[in-house]
Amino acid sequence: MSASDHDLVRQRLRVWLRLLKVSKTVEADLRERLRVEFGSTLPRFDVMAALDRAERGLKMSELSTALKVSNGNVTGIVDRLVADDLVARMPVDGDRRAMRVALTPKGRAEFTAMAAVHAGWINSILGDLNAEDCEEILDLLGAVALDPAISTEAADA
């Protein structure tokens, strides 16, 4: 490996570490803000966001796939959301074992309020980035994605 190749490897490692640090810092900030302002958790917010995008609801397996977590992780969160009347479970026609979950009207209203505040937090956190900066970062990160599904999800976000 040439010296320039070695330098590029080191530079890429620095990029990875910076991405990780920024991501963890933003995530920790969002977790704390959700806890303080809404008495919520980030996983709970993520479940509600996934259900908000699926007006007819999702099967539990679809929800865990969308969130890239195990069914067990989703089940506990959904159980609490059902107990709070924010999510409803419905049987899936033709599949006695499957359940579909969807936001209740109360859940949709609560998520809409949380999402608006969340968007403001993100806007504030990334407030030093202009439109061109955002576009460039999105393009650069799109070039990193090895899995086509990652690129698609990132573009949808």
Secondary structure, DSSP 8 states (H G I E B T S, - for coil): --HHHHHHHHHHHHHHHHHHHHHHHHHHHHHHHHHHHHS--HHHHHHHHHHHH-TT-EEHHHHHHHHTS-HHHHHHHHHHHHHTTSEEEEEETTEEEEEEEEE-HHHHHHHHHHHHHHHHHHHHHTTT--HHHHHHHHHHHHHH--SHHHHHHHHH-
